[in-house]
Amino acid sequence: MINSKDYMLSKLWRQKSLINQFIKREVIGRYRGSYLGIVWSFINPLMMLVIYTYFFSVVFKAKWGSGVGESQVEFALILFCGLITFNLFSDVITRSPSVVINNPNYVKKVVFPLEILPITILGAALVHFLISLSILTLGLILLMGVFNWTIVFVPIVLLPLLFMTLGLGWFFASLGVFIRDIGQFLGLAVQALMFLSPIFYPISIIPESFRVFYYLNPISYVVEDMRKVIILGQSPDWTWLIIGTLIGMLLSWLGYLWFQKTKGGFADVL
């Protein structure tokens, strides 16, 4: 019986080599068959940054307001920062329900650790996030002449999101085996959550009576802190980081327990 976080961590640590191999395969396999291969991982975020910068600086002439993002270029970079952060979460959540279904051969192998499959998705998403982050950093330097030392806080800022995403990944990977429609539902839910998160607008423009819903959304804190440490050169919300990390660790552990308790029935369904 799995009844401790220590057991979970030790078991996953023993599988680190296999996890690394699967992450590498996932990253490379995404563009398998294309001529440019993994180069698309650099082209896609670069094109996103160019498109956002053009449309918001030339077409919409948008500004973030409140003394931040007064220039259209800065607005585009702020928007891009929020999007790549949210995409790290959404990529894992939308793919998790099908990760076990798409690998039925591993389910039939008694010795194969199925719990690494959601970790593989998260690892691949993190690789693509880091590529996008490098594009964002390059854009800040070339377009605005800015490079803030507070970017070193990015790993800490991401901790709550990574823990929560992994926990939900385990939960939905299991649920997706028994309820095939969950993937369709999550696609819609993730889209709704994107517009309910401060990605395309700052929280400051939300009426006070509705802000409570944004403060209950953990994505809001992560997106705001990412902008602080990368673009604004400010320190993150340390109170949230402590609380959010603890909540994320708890959610990750519960998701792992759920996956372990339900995986015994995967073979019967598949």
N, C-alpha and C positions, 0 to 999 in steps of 0.2 A: 504494500500500500504506500502511496506517495502522500506524505503528510508533513513535509517541511520544505522550505525554500532552499535549504542547503542541499538537499537531495536533488532538487530540480537543477540547481546551478552546477553541481558536480557531474550530473548525468549529461547535461548539455556541453560542459567543458570537455568531456571525454569524446564528444562527437565533433570537436572543432575542426578537425581536418576534413571530415566529410561535409560539414556545413560550408567550409571555404570552397570546396570543389563544386558543390551545388550552386553556390552564389555565382562563381565564375561561369558555370555553364548557363545559368539563367541570364546573366548580363550579355554574354556572347550570343546566346540562342535567340534573344529578342530580335536581332537583326540578321539572323541566319538566312542565307539565300540572297541578300542584297549585295550590291557591288561594294559599297562603302563600309558595310559591316558596322562595327562599334563606333566608327567616326560619326554616325548619325546621332550618337549620344551627345556629341559636341555641337553638331549642326542644329539640332532641334531647339535647344535652349537659346542658342545664339540668334536664330531666326525669330524666336519668340521675343527676345529682348529688342531686336531691331524693329519688329512690327509694333510692339507696345510703345517704344520711343517715338516712332513716326506718328502713329495715330493720336497719341495723347499730346504730343508736342506740336504737331502741325494741324491735324484735323480737328480734334476736340478742344485743343488749347486748355486742357483741364489743369487744375491746381488742387493740391491736397488741403491747403488752408491751415490756419492757426500757426503760421510762421514756419510750417514744414511743407516741403514739396511745392514751394512757390514757383519754381520753374517747371516747365512741362517735362523736361528730361528727368528731373528728380522724381516727379510724379510717376513716370513710367518705371523707374528703378524701384520705387517703393511698392508699386503694384506687383512687379516681377518678384520681389522678395517674398511678398505674401503668397503668391501663387506657387512658387517652388516649395515653400514650406507646407502648404496645404496639399500639394500633389504627392509629397512624401507619404502623408497619411492616406489620401484617397486611393493611391495606387495599391497599397497593401489591402485596404478594406474591400475594395471592389474585386480584387483577384483572389482573396482568401476562400470564398465559398466554393470555388472550383479547383482548388489546389490538390485536394485529395481525390476528387472525382477524376481529374485528368491524369492521375498516376495510380490506376488500379493495380498495376503489377507490384507496386511497393506494398500495397495493403496486404497482399497474399504472402508476402515474405515476413515470416514471424520475427526475424531478427532485425528487420529494418526499422529504425527510429522515425516513425511518421511525424513526430513532433518537430522535426527539423524543417519540414516543408514550409510552414508559415515563416520561420526564421529566414529561409532562403529568399522568400519574396521580399521581406523587410530588408535584407542585406542588399539585394539587387536594387531596390528602390533607393536605398541610402547611397549606393554608388552613383546612380543617376542624379541624386540630389547634390552630391559633392561636385559633380561636373557642372551642374547648373550654378552652384554657388561660386565656382571659379569664374564662370562667365559673368556673373553679377559683380564680383569683385573687380574683374578686368574692366567692366563697364563703368564702375564708380571711378576707377583710376583714369581711364581715357576720356570719359565724358564730363566728369566733374572735378577731376584732380583730387579725389578724396580716398584716403585709406585709413581707417580707424583701428587703433590697436585693440579696441574692445571686441574685435572679431574673434579673439581667442576664447571668448565666452560662448561661442556657438555650440560646442559639444555639450556644455552644461545646460544651455537653454533647450537643447533638443531632448535631453534626458526624459522629462515627463512625457513628451510626445512619443518617443520610442517605446517606452514601457507600456503606455496605454495602447498604442497601435499593435504591439506584439500580443498583448492580452486579448484584444478584440480579434486579432488575426487568428489566434488559436480557437477562440469561441466560434467565430463564423466559419472557419474551416471545418469544424465538426458539424455545426448546424447545417452547412451546405450539403453534407452527405445525406441527411435525412429529409431536408426540406429544400428541394431544388429551386423553388421560386425565390429563395432568400437573396440570391444574386441580383435578380431584377429589382427587388425592393431596395437593396442597398445602393444600387446605381442611382435611383431617384433620391434616396435619403442623403447621399453624399453631395449631390448637386444642390439640394436644398440647404445643406449645412454650409456649403461654400458661400452662398449668398447671405447666410445668417452669421457669417464670420467677417471680421473687419479686413477684408482683402481688397475690395474695390473702393472702400471708403473708410475714414477714421471713426472710431467709436464716439468721438466728440460730437458728431453730427446727429447721433441717435438721440431722440427725446429721452429725458431722464426716466420717464415711466416705463420705457422699454429696455433700458440698459441692463437691468437685472438679468435678462435672458442672455445677454452677451457675456456677462460676468460668470454665468453658470456654464458657459461654453469654454472648455479648456483650450480649444484651438485658438481662441481669441488671445489668451495670454501668450501663447507661444509665438503667434504671428507678430504681436506687438513687441515682444522682447527681441525677436529676430531683427526687426527694423531698428530697434534701439542700438543693438550692439554692432550691426553691420553698417547701417547708413547714417545714423545720428550720432554715433560715438558715445552713447550713454550706457550706464550699467543696467543690467536686467532687474526685474522685480524679484529680489532675493526671497521675500516672503512666499511668493507664489512658487518659486523654484523648489523650496523645501516641501511645501504642502503638495504641490503637483507631482513631485518625484515620489513621495510616499504613496499618494493615491495611485500613481502609475505602477509602482512596484506591486501594490496590492492587487490591482486589476490584472497585471501580468501573471501573477501567481494563481489567481482564481481562474483565469483563462487556461492556464496550463493544466490545472487540476481537472477542469471540465473536459479538456481534450483527452487526457489520460483515462478518465472514467468512461468516456463514450467511444473511444477508438476500438474497443473490443467488438462493437457492433457494426463496424464499417464493412467488413467482409460479407456480412449477411445481406447488406443493402446493395453493395456493388456486385 
